[in-house]
Amino acid sequence: MNNMNQMMKQVKKMQEQMLKAQEALADKTVEGTAGGGVVTVGMNGHKKLISVAIKPEAVDPEDVEMLQDLVLTAVNDALTKADELANADMGKYTGGMKIPGLF
C-alpha cells in the first residue's frame, strides 16, 4: 500500500510540473519568417499569433498573391517552431510520448 501512495504522489507531482510547463508556453515565443525575412510573424507556445511584420519591399500591388504566400509560409514556419518548442518543453515530463489533448 505504501508503494501505491508513493506512486500517486509522484504522479501528482508530475502532473503539477506538466501543468506549469504548459502554462509557461504562453510566455515563450517563436518567430517564423519568409522571403529572407521580409515577412516575420511571432507566435507564442500556445500557437497564438502575436505579431506580423511586413517590410515595404514585400508589398507589390501588382503581385498580392506573392505577399499572401509569404504570410502563409511565415505562419506555417512559426507553427512548426511552436510545435517543436512544446514538444521539447513537455517531452521532459512525458518521455517523448504524445499525450492527446496535452499539447
Secondary structure, DSSP 8 states (H G I E B T S, - for coil): -HHHHHHHHHHHHHHHHHHHHHHHGGG-EEEEEEGGGTEEEEEETT--EEEEEE-GGG--TT-HHHHHHHHHHHHHHHHHHHHHHHHHHHHHHHTT---TTT-
